[in-house]
Amino acid sequence: MSSHSQSPSLSPRELCDIARTVATEAADHARMRRRELFAPSGHRGEDSAVSTKSTPTDPVTVADTETEQLIRRRLGALRPHDAILGEEEGGSDEVGAGIRWVVDPIDGTVNFLYGIPAYAVSVAAQVDGVSVAGAVVDVARGLTYWAWAGGGAWCAGGDEEPRRLRANPIDEVGLALIATGFGYSPDRRRAQGALLAALLPRVRDVRRMGAAALDLCMVAAGAVDAHFEHGLAPWDWAAGALIAEEAGARVLVPPADSSAADGYPTIAVAPGIADELVALLTELGGTAQLPN
């Protein structure tokens, strides 16, 4: 038996409580560091605060690294035998041995860098590669979204009472507001641009917020009718996809093994247009793997 399966088992709701607690603490840290590192608008900060990852357009800040370290310390104290997979420090791609926490310390780093108020902390618990609990904190707006398997999707800000989320009751794709995002490689962006150009005349409009975890929560909250994006990693969708699904959305995610998932779409869509939109995306090549 793997060592990280020996921690006492908890219910999905109890795991969700942990995800909310840790994500909220991490969001507080990220919010503080945004003020300290960068100007209120724009990223006129110290060069040492920003580096790049896969391409020159794929940044990582010192706040990303610090926030993930904070999450790892808190999860390590609360669930010492569980596995962790994080965007910045990697970790376990093993999806069949006990609980795995999947974390994105700052989803929407470019927005964070420029002071655009759309970035989030995402923390999810998975069992056998399937999300069973998760929380996403919209850092700038102070909103927390959360869900656990079978428990519905919820949202609250500050001292507000939690409200249950439901995807929109839309039934016509031509009236759908669609959220999407783009990868970092030129070839993938070229393919995504072509797909979007073909889709745009057949829906109400498109929004590109720049934080997939928030897009998925917006499907849950009814702020958009659908989200799709190719090439998301597990930390991008692990919490948000569960929240959307528990709000009644139809959800399709890539393989949970991040090494095998690259280029596949993540889709979340209000139930009344799910069949029609997925069929449309399939017709346009939008449910296939895109090149990197």
C-alpha positions as CSV (number, residue, x, y, z in Angstrom):
1,M,0.0,0.0,0.0
2,S,1.3,3.5,-0.9
3,S,2.3,5.6,2.1
4,H,0.0,8.4,1.2
5,S,-3.1,6.2,1.5
6,Q,-2.6,5.6,5.2
7,S,-4.1,8.9,6.5
8,P,-7.5,8.6,8.1
9,S,-10.3,8.7,5.5
10,L,-12.6,11.7,5.4
11,S,-15.9,12.3,3.7
12,P,-16.1,14.5,0.6
13,R,-17.7,17.2,2.7
14,E,-14.8,17.1,5.3
15,L,-12.3,17.2,2.5
16,C,-14.1,20.3,1.1
17,D,-13.8,22.0,4.4
18,I,-10.1,21.5,4.3
19,A,-9.9,22.8,0.7
20,R,-11.9,25.9,1.6
21,T,-9.7,26.6,4.7
22,V,-6.4,26.2,2.8
23,A,-7.6,28.1,-0.3
24,T,-8.8,31.0,1.7
25,E,-5.6,31.3,3.6
26,A,-3.6,31.1,0.4
27,A,-5.8,33.7,-1.2
28,D,-5.1,36.1,1.7
29,H,-1.4,35.7,1.1
30,A,-1.7,36.2,-2.7
31,R,-3.7,39.3,-2.2
32,M,-1.2,40.8,0.2
33,R,1.8,39.9,-2.1
34,R,0.0,41.5,-5.1
35,R,0.0,44.8,-3.3
36,E,3.6,44.5,-2.2
37,L,5.1,43.3,-5.5
38,F,3.4,45.3,-8.2
39,A,1.7,48.6,-9.0
40,P,-2.1,48.7,-8.7
41,S,-2.4,48.5,-12.4
42,G,0.4,46.9,-14.5
43,H,3.4,44.9,-13.5
44,R,6.0,47.6,-12.9
45,G,7.7,45.7,-10.1
46,E,11.1,44.2,-9.5
47,D,12.4,42.0,-12.4
48,S,13.3,39.4,-9.8
49,A,9.6,38.9,-8.9
50,V,8.8,37.4,-12.4
51,S,10.2,34.6,-14.4
52,T,8.9,32.4,-17.2
53,K,8.0,28.7,-17.7
54,S,7.0,27.0,-21.0
55,T,7.4,30.1,-23.2
56,P,8.2,33.8,-22.7
57,T,4.5,34.6,-22.6
58,D,4.0,32.1,-19.7
59,P,5.0,33.9,-16.5
60,V,5.4,32.8,-12.9
61,T,5.8,35.2,-10.0
62,V,7.4,34.8,-6.7
63,A,3.9,35.0,-5.3
64,D,2.9,31.9,-7.2
65,T,5.8,30.0,-5.7
66,E,5.2,31.3,-2.2
67,T,1.5,30.6,-2.3
68,E,2.0,27.0,-3.4
69,Q,4.6,26.5,-0.6
70,L,2.0,27.8,1.9
71,I,-0.6,25.4,0.5
72,R,1.8,22.5,0.7
73,R,2.7,23.3,4.3
74,R,-0.9,23.6,5.4
75,L,-2.0,20.4,3.6
76,G,1.1,18.6,4.9
77,A,0.1,19.5,8.5
78,L,-3.6,18.5,8.0
79,R,-3.2,15.5,5.7
80,P,0.5,14.4,6.0
81,H,0.1,11.1,4.1
82,D,-1.8,12.5,1.1
83,A,-0.2,13.1,-2.3
84,I,0.0,16.6,-3.7
85,L,0.2,17.8,-7.4
86,G,0.8,21.5,-7.9
87,E,1.4,23.8,-10.8
88,E,4.8,25.2,-9.7
89,E,6.4,22.3,-7.8
90,G,4.9,19.3,-9.6
91,G,4.3,16.2,-7.6
92,S,2.4,13.0,-7.9
93,D,0.8,12.0,-11.3
94,E,-0.3,8.8,-9.6
95,V,-4.1,8.8,-9.7
96,G,-4.9,5.4,-8.1
97,A,-3.5,5.5,-4.6
98,G,-5.5,7.3,-1.9
99,I,-6.2,11.1,-1.9
100,R,-4.3,13.4,-4.1
101,W,-4.6,17.2,-3.6
102,V,-4.4,19.2,-6.9
103,V,-3.5,22.8,-6.4
104,D,-3.1,26.0,-8.5
105,P,-1.6,28.7,-6.3
106,I,-2.6,31.5,-8.7
107,D,-4.7,30.6,-11.7
108,G,-4.6,33.6,-14.0
109,T,-1.0,34.7,-13.3
110,V,-0.9,37.1,-16.3
111,N,-4.0,38.9,-14.8
112,F,-2.3,38.9,-11.4
113,L,0.8,40.4,-13.0
114,Y,-1.1,43.2,-14.7
115,G,-3.6,43.9,-12.0
116,I,-6.6,42.6,-13.9
117,P,-9.0,41.5,-11.2
118,A,-9.5,37.9,-12.4
119,Y,-7.2,35.4,-10.7
120,A,-7.9,32.6,-8.2
121,V,-6.5,30.0,-5.8
122,S,-7.7,26.5,-6.6
123,V,-7.5,23.5,-4.2
124,A,-9.1,20.1,-4.9
125,A,-9.1,16.6,-3.5
126,Q,-9.1,13.7,-5.9
127,V,-9.6,10.0,-5.5
128,D,-8.5,7.7,-8.3
129,G,-8.1,10.8,-10.5
130,V,-11.7,12.0,-9.9
131,S,-12.4,15.2,-8.0
132,V,-14.5,14.7,-4.9
133,A,-14.1,18.1,-3.2
134,G,-12.7,21.5,-4.1
135,A,-12.7,25.2,-3.5
136,V,-11.8,28.2,-5.8
137,V,-11.2,31.6,-4.3
138,D,-11.7,34.6,-6.6
139,V,-8.9,36.6,-4.9
140,A,-9.7,40.1,-6.1
141,R,-13.5,39.9,-5.5
142,G,-13.2,38.0,-2.2
143,L,-15.6,35.2,-3.4
144,T,-15.2,31.6,-2.5
145,Y,-16.8,28.8,-4.6
146,W,-16.9,25.2,-3.3
147,A,-18.4,21.8,-3.9
148,W,-18.2,18.2,-2.8
149,A,-19.4,15.1,-4.6
150,G,-23.1,14.9,-4.1
151,G,-23.3,18.0,-2.0
152,G,-24.1,20.7,-4.6
153,A,-22.1,23.8,-5.5
154,W,-21.9,26.9,-3.3
155,C,-20.6,30.4,-3.2
156,A,-20.2,33.1,-0.6
157,G,-18.2,36.3,-0.1
158,G,-17.1,37.8,3.1
159,D,-19.8,37.4,5.8
160,E,-22.5,36.4,3.2
161,E,-24.7,33.4,3.7
162,P,-23.7,30.6,1.3
163,R,-25.9,30.4,-1.8
164,R,-26.4,27.3,-3.9
165,L,-25.3,27.6,-7.5
166,R,-27.2,26.4,-10.6
167,A,-26.1,26.6,-14.2
168,N,-28.3,28.8,-16.4
169,P,-31.6,27.3,-17.8
170,I,-30.7,28.3,-21.4
171,D,-31.9,26.0,-24.2
172,E,-30.5,27.7,-27.4
173,V,-26.8,27.7,-28.4
174,G,-27.3,30.8,-30.5
175,L,-27.9,32.7,-27.3
176,A,-25.1,31.2,-25.3
177,L,-22.3,33.3,-23.8
178,I,-19.1,31.2,-24.0
179,A,-15.9,31.6,-22.0
180,T,-12.7,30.3,-23.4
181,G,-8.9,30.6,-23.1
182,F,-5.7,30.1,-25.1
183,G,-2.5,28.1,-24.7
184,Y,1.0,29.5,-24.8
185,S,2.5,27.9,-27.9
186,P,2.0,29.6,-31.3
187,D,0.8,26.4,-33.0
188,R,-1.9,25.8,-30.4
189,R,-3.0,29.4,-30.4
190,R,-3.3,29.3,-34.2
191,A,-5.6,26.2,-33.9
192,Q,-7.6,27.8,-31.1
193,G,-8.0,31.0,-33.1
194,A,-9.3,29.1,-36.1
195,L,-11.8,27.2,-33.9
196,L,-13.0,30.3,-32.2
197,A,-13.5,32.1,-35.6
198,A,-15.7,29.2,-36.7
199,L,-17.7,29.2,-33.5
200,L,-18.2,32.9,-32.9
201,P,-20.9,33.5,-35.6
202,R,-23.0,30.6,-34.1
203,V,-23.2,31.8,-30.4
204,R,-24.2,35.0,-28.6
205,D,-20.6,36.1,-27.8
206,V,-17.4,35.0,-26.3
207,R,-15.5,36.0,-23.2
208,R,-11.8,35.5,-22.4
209,M,-11.2,36.1,-18.7
210,G,-7.8,34.5,-18.4
211,A,-8.4,32.2,-15.5
212,A,-10.0,28.8,-16.3
213,A,-10.9,28.0,-12.7
214,L,-13.0,31.1,-12.5
215,D,-14.5,30.4,-15.9
216,L,-15.7,27.0,-14.6
217,C,-17.1,28.6,-11.5
218,M,-18.9,31.2,-13.7
219,V,-20.6,28.4,-15.5
220,A,-21.8,27.1,-12.1
221,A,-23.0,30.6,-11.1
222,G,-24.7,31.3,-14.4
223,A,-22.4,34.2,-15.3
224,V,-21.6,32.4,-18.5
225,D,-23.4,29.5,-20.2
226,A,-20.3,27.4,-21.1
227,H,-16.6,27.2,-21.0
228,F,-14.2,25.3,-23.2
229,E,-10.4,25.3,-23.5
230,H,-7.8,23.0,-24.8
231,G,-4.6,22.0,-23.0
232,L,-5.6,22.7,-19.4
233,A,-3.7,20.8,-16.7
234,P,-5.4,19.1,-13.8
235,W,-4.7,22.0,-11.4
236,D,-6.6,24.3,-13.8
237,W,-9.8,22.2,-13.7
238,A,-9.7,19.9,-10.7
239,A,-11.8,22.2,-8.4
240,G,-13.7,24.3,-10.9
241,A,-15.0,21.4,-13.0
242,L,-16.4,19.7,-9.9
243,I,-18.1,23.0,-8.9
244,A,-19.6,23.3,-12.4
245,E,-20.8,19.7,-12.4
246,E,-22.4,20.0,-9.0
247,A,-24.3,23.1,-10.3
248,G,-25.8,20.9,-13.0
249,A,-23.5,21.6,-15.9
250,R,-22.3,18.9,-18.3
251,V,-18.6,18.5,-17.8
252,L,-15.9,16.8,-19.9
253,V,-12.3,16.9,-18.6
254,P,-9.0,15.5,-20.0
255,P,-7.3,12.5,-18.5
256,A,-6.3,13.2,-14.9
257,D,-2.7,12.1,-15.6
258,S,-1.3,15.5,-16.7
259,S,1.4,13.8,-18.8
260,A,-1.3,12.3,-21.0
261,A,-3.7,15.2,-21.1
262,D,-2.0,17.8,-23.1
263,G,-4.1,19.3,-25.9
264,Y,-7.5,17.8,-24.9
265,P,-10.4,20.0,-24.2
266,T,-12.1,20.8,-20.9
267,I,-15.7,21.6,-21.4
268,A,-18.4,22.7,-19.0
269,V,-21.8,23.7,-20.4
270,A,-25.3,24.4,-19.1
271,P,-27.5,21.3,-19.4
272,G,-30.1,22.7,-21.7
273,I,-27.6,23.3,-24.5
274,A,-25.0,20.6,-23.7
275,D,-25.9,18.2,-26.5
276,E,-26.2,20.9,-29.1
277,L,-22.9,22.7,-28.1
278,V,-20.9,19.5,-27.8
279,A,-22.1,18.5,-31.2
280,L,-21.2,21.9,-32.6
281,L,-17.7,21.7,-31.1
282,T,-17.3,18.2,-32.5
283,E,-18.4,19.4,-36.0
284,L,-15.7,22.2,-35.8
285,G,-13.0,19.9,-34.4
286,G,-13.3,21.4,-30.9
287,T,-13.5,18.1,-29.1
288,A,-10.3,16.7,-30.6
289,Q,-6.7,17.0,-29.2
290,L,-5.0,20.2,-30.5
291,P,-1.3,20.4,-31.3
292,N,1.2,21.9,-28.9
